[in-house]
C-alpha cells in the first residue's frame, strides 16, 4: 500500500535533470509521478552521431520505465502538460489533472528560430532522437537523389549548411566532413564527393564562442583543414527550402539546412510574465524554487538562476542540470525535516567538443588542450555519462569499429517513401 504520509512530487521532464533528481530523492519521504511526452531519456550530446549514421538511436535512448524499475515509489505517465494551477497545486495534462505537494519542472529547451517562421518551416533541427533520425534519413536520401538528378538539381543537393557554431554545429560539421572523406564514397561510388560542400554559419566572431581562445582557434583550424567552409559574424536572413540568404548579401543554393543557432525554453502555462525571461526560462532562487511560488521548482536548461559567479545565469549544460537536481533532492528532504537548505552554485569543471577522429578541444578550469589526448578525454567523459553498462559497451564497440575500419554499417533510411522531402 502507498504510504499516505509521503509527500507527492510531480516531475515534468525525463532529461538529465529529471532523471538525476528522482534517483537522488529520498524514497521514504516522497512518492514521485514522472510526466513526459516520450517514454525514454535521450542522450542529447550524441544526437549528431545518430544523424550522421555513426550510432543507432537505441544506443542513446533509455526507456524511463526500465530506468526506474527498481523504484516502487515512482510512477510514470506519458502526457503533455498543458498548464499549472498554483493556487490549487494542480497541473492539467493531456490525460487529466494531477495534484502535487511539490512540482519540479525540468522540461528543457527547444530550438530558437528568433521569430522567423519560414526558416522554422524549412530547416532541420537536432533536439531529439526523432530529429536525429530525420536528419539521417534526409542526408542518405539526398545522396540517393543525387545519383539520378540532372546537373541543374545537383548544385543545391551538394550543399550542406549548418547554422550555429556552438558544440552541436561544430561536431556536426566535423562528422559530415569525416563521412564525406571516409564513408560515403564507399557506399555511393558513382558520386563525385569533391563537389560536396559543407558550410558552417556563425553569428559571432568565433566557432565555439563560449569556450577558450585556444578552443576557438583549434576548432576553426581543424574544420577548415577538413574542408568545411566557415562564415563568422554572419546571420541567416531567410531560407525558402531552396536558397539560403545571408546577412552579407550572399546566397547559397541548398536543400539541407540544419539549424543549431540557439535555444529557447519550452513553454508552460501558469506563470506571470515577470518571472519568464526573454528566452522563456523560469526565474528561480538559489534552491531552484520558482519566484512567486512556494512549492514549484525548475531545473536545468529551463531554470534561470543569477548568482555572484554567474550574474547572467548558469550555462545550459548537462552538468549544471545534474548538479542542480542532486542538490534539490537534498533540499526537499531538508524542507521536510525543517532543516536549513543549501544554496546552489555551479563549479565549472570544464567543457569540451570533438571535431572528429583524434581531434577535440577541452577546457579545464586551469588548463586547455586539444588533439588526440583531448579526443580520448571526450570519449571517456561521454561514455561515463551513458546510463547503462550495456549501452556503454555498444557505443564503445561502434566507435572502435569505426575508428579501425573508417566505415559504418548503420546507413539505413527509415522513413515512409511518400513522406521524404528530398527530390520531390
Secondary structure, DSSP 8 states (H G I E B T S, - for coil): ---TTSEEEEEE--SHHHHHHHHHS-TTTEEEEEEESSSEEE-GGGHHHHHTTSS-GGGGEEEHHHHTTT-TTEEEEE--EEEEETTTTEEEETTEEEE-SEEEE---EEE--TT-HHHHHHSEE-SSHHHHHHHHHHHHHHHHHHHH--HHHHHHHTEEEEE--SHHHHHHHHHHHHHHHHTHHHH-TTS-GGG-EEEEE-SSSSTTTTS-HHHHHHHHHHHHHTTEEEE-S--EEEE-SSEEEETTS-EEE-SEEEE-S-EEE---BS--GGGB-TTS-EEB-TT-BBTT-SSEEE-GGGEE---SS-TT-----HHHHHHHHHHHHHHHHHHHTT------------EEEEEETTEEEEEETTEEEESHHHHHHHHHHHHHHSS-HHHHHHHHHHHHHHHHHS--S-----S-GGG--TT-
